Amino acid sequence: MVWFGSATNFVDLNPGPEWGSQAFGTNGLQQAGVAARTDGPNHAALWSGTPESFLDLHQFLPPEYQGQGEYSWASGIDAEGNIIGFADDLTLGGRPRAVLWRVVPEPATGLVVAAGLVVLLSRRRRR
């Protein structure tokens, strides 16, 4: 749950009735933690203040972290939205490894920035 100003003003971040979840860190806008279906493994999770915003971060890990025995955990998030945690490396017998999920701009954002740079450069050449 996330509380906003008082004990009676809160949002339950749990993604659904068949889930269990916990948030361990926040940057004021997003919450990082762990979530699992009642019959599944723990996966690192990210929320943006609502249960509908739930994002399973485990899906972004490489293949050596996917499969039988998978497990991940997010324990903190910084002001830029980078998330720290750990995940079990299945090629090492499930040994936990530190993980950093980094924010990457969406392709459309990159295209807008690139387009803006092209416009700026063309204006400079005209002068």
C-alpha positions as a Markdown table, in Angstrom:
| # | Residue | x | y | z |
|---|---|---|---|---|
| 1 | Met | 0.0 | 0.0 | 0.0 |
| 2 | Val | 1.0 | 3.6 | -0.6 |
| 3 | Trp | -0.2 | 6.3 | 1.8 |
| 4 | Phe | -0.8 | 9.8 | 0.6 |
| 5 | Gly | -0.7 | 12.3 | 3.5 |
| 6 | Ser | -2.9 | 10.4 | 6.1 |
| 7 | Ala | -3.6 | 6.9 | 7.3 |
| 8 | Thr | -7.0 | 7.0 | 5.6 |
| 9 | Asn | -5.7 | 8.1 | 2.2 |
| 10 | Phe | -4.0 | 5.1 | 0.6 |
| 11 | Val | -3.9 | 2.9 | -2.5 |
| 12 | Asp | -3.5 | -0.9 | -2.4 |
| 13 | Leu | -0.8 | -1.7 | -5.1 |
| 14 | Asn | -1.6 | -5.4 | -5.2 |
| 15 | Pro | -2.1 | -6.3 | -8.9 |
| 16 | Gly | -5.1 | -8.6 | -8.2 |
| 17 | Pro | -6.7 | -11.1 | -5.8 |
| 18 | Glu | -4.4 | -13.9 | -6.9 |
| 19 | Trp | -1.3 | -11.9 | -6.2 |
| 20 | Gly | 0.8 | -11.1 | -3.2 |
| 21 | Ser | 3.1 | -8.0 | -3.3 |
| 22 | Gln | 5.3 | -5.7 | -1.3 |
| 23 | Ala | 6.8 | -2.3 | -2.1 |
| 24 | Phe | 10.2 | -1.6 | -0.6 |
| 25 | Gly | 11.3 | 1.7 | -2.1 |
| 26 | Thr | 9.9 | 4.8 | -3.7 |
| 27 | Asn | 11.2 | 7.9 | -5.4 |
| 28 | Gly | 8.0 | 9.8 | -4.7 |
| 29 | Leu | 6.4 | 8.9 | -8.0 |
| 30 | Gln | 7.1 | 5.2 | -8.5 |
| 31 | Gln | 7.3 | 2.2 | -6.1 |
| 32 | Ala | 9.7 | -0.8 | -6.4 |
| 33 | Gly | 9.2 | -4.1 | -4.8 |
| 34 | Val | 8.2 | -7.7 | -5.4 |
| 35 | Ala | 5.0 | -9.4 | -6.6 |
| 36 | Ala | 4.0 | -13.1 | -7.1 |
| 37 | Arg | 0.9 | -15.0 | -8.1 |
| 38 | Thr | -0.1 | -17.4 | -5.4 |
| 39 | Asp | 1.3 | -20.3 | -7.4 |
| 40 | Gly | 4.3 | -18.5 | -8.9 |
| 41 | Pro | 7.8 | -17.2 | -8.1 |
| 42 | Asn | 8.6 | -13.7 | -6.8 |
| 43 | His | 9.3 | -11.2 | -9.5 |
| 44 | Ala | 10.8 | -7.7 | -9.2 |
| 45 | Ala | 8.0 | -5.2 | -9.6 |
| 46 | Leu | 7.4 | -1.5 | -10.4 |
| 47 | Trp | 4.3 | 0.6 | -9.8 |
| 48 | Ser | 3.4 | 4.2 | -10.5 |
| 49 | Gly | 0.9 | 4.7 | -7.7 |
| 50 | Thr | -1.9 | 2.3 | -8.8 |
| 51 | Pro | -2.4 | -1.4 | -9.1 |
| 52 | Glu | -3.1 | -1.1 | -12.8 |
| 53 | Ser | 0.4 | 0.4 | -13.3 |
| 54 | Phe | 2.1 | -2.9 | -12.1 |
| 55 | Leu | 5.1 | -3.8 | -14.3 |
| 56 | Asp | 6.8 | -7.2 | -13.9 |
| 57 | Leu | 10.5 | -6.3 | -14.2 |
| 58 | His | 11.6 | -9.9 | -14.4 |
| 59 | Gln | 10.6 | -10.1 | -18.1 |
| 60 | Phe | 13.5 | -7.7 | -18.9 |
| 61 | Leu | 16.2 | -10.0 | -17.5 |
| 62 | Pro | 18.4 | -12.1 | -19.9 |
| 63 | Pro | 17.7 | -15.8 | -20.5 |
| 64 | Glu | 20.0 | -17.0 | -17.7 |
| 65 | Tyr | 17.4 | -15.6 | -15.3 |
| 66 | Gln | 14.4 | -17.1 | -16.9 |
| 67 | Gly | 12.9 | -20.6 | -16.3 |
| 68 | Gln | 12.3 | -23.1 | -13.5 |
| 69 | Gly | 13.5 | -21.6 | -10.2 |
| 70 | Glu | 13.4 | -18.0 | -11.4 |
| 71 | Tyr | 13.3 | -15.3 | -8.7 |
| 72 | Ser | 13.9 | -11.6 | -8.6 |
| 73 | Trp | 13.5 | -8.7 | -6.2 |
| 74 | Ala | 13.5 | -4.9 | -6.4 |
| 75 | Ser | 14.6 | -3.2 | -3.3 |
| 76 | Gly | 15.0 | 0.5 | -4.2 |
| 77 | Ile | 14.5 | 3.2 | -6.9 |
| 78 | Asp | 16.3 | 6.4 | -7.4 |
| 79 | Ala | 15.1 | 9.8 | -8.6 |
| 80 | Glu | 15.8 | 8.9 | -12.3 |
| 81 | Gly | 13.8 | 5.7 | -12.0 |
| 82 | Asn | 16.7 | 3.3 | -11.9 |
| 83 | Ile | 15.9 | 0.2 | -9.9 |
| 84 | Ile | 18.3 | -1.8 | -7.8 |
| 85 | Gly | 17.6 | -5.4 | -6.7 |
| 86 | Phe | 18.7 | -8.9 | -7.3 |
| 87 | Ala | 17.8 | -12.0 | -9.3 |
| 88 | Asp | 18.8 | -15.6 | -9.3 |
| 89 | Asp | 21.2 | -16.7 | -12.1 |
| 90 | Leu | 20.0 | -20.1 | -13.1 |
| 91 | Thr | 23.2 | -21.0 | -14.9 |
| 92 | Leu | 25.0 | -20.6 | -11.5 |
| 93 | Gly | 22.5 | -22.9 | -9.7 |
| 94 | Gly | 20.2 | -20.1 | -8.7 |
| 95 | Arg | 22.9 | -17.9 | -7.1 |
| 96 | Pro | 21.6 | -14.4 | -6.5 |
| 97 | Arg | 23.2 | -11.6 | -8.5 |
| 98 | Ala | 22.9 | -7.8 | -8.1 |
| 99 | Val | 20.7 | -6.3 | -10.8 |
| 100 | Leu | 20.2 | -2.7 | -12.0 |
| 101 | Trp | 17.1 | -2.0 | -14.1 |
| 102 | Arg | 17.9 | 1.3 | -16.0 |
| 103 | Val | 15.5 | 3.7 | -17.5 |
| 104 | Val | 15.6 | 3.7 | -21.3 |
| 105 | Pro | 13.7 | 6.3 | -23.3 |
| 106 | Glu | 11.0 | 4.9 | -25.6 |
| 107 | Pro | 11.9 | 4.8 | -29.3 |
| 108 | Ala | 9.3 | 7.5 | -30.0 |
| 109 | Thr | 11.0 | 9.8 | -27.5 |
| 110 | Gly | 14.4 | 9.2 | -29.1 |
| 111 | Leu | 12.9 | 10.1 | -32.5 |
| 112 | Val | 11.5 | 13.3 | -31.3 |
| 113 | Val | 14.8 | 14.3 | -29.7 |
| 114 | Ala | 16.6 | 13.3 | -32.9 |
| 115 | Ala | 14.1 | 15.3 | -35.0 |
| 116 | Gly | 14.6 | 18.3 | -32.7 |
| 117 | Leu | 18.4 | 18.1 | -33.2 |
| 118 | Val | 18.0 | 18.0 | -36.9 |
| 119 | Val | 15.8 | 21.1 | -36.8 |
| 120 | Leu | 18.3 | 22.9 | -34.6 |
| 121 | Leu | 21.3 | 22.0 | -36.8 |
| 122 | Ser | 19.5 | 23.1 | -40.0 |
| 123 | Arg | 18.6 | 26.4 | -38.4 |
| 124 | Arg | 22.3 | 27.0 | -37.4 |
| 125 | Arg | 23.5 | 26.3 | -40.9 |
| 126 | Arg | 21.1 | 28.9 | -42.4 |
| 127 | Arg | 22.6 | 31.8 | -40.4 |
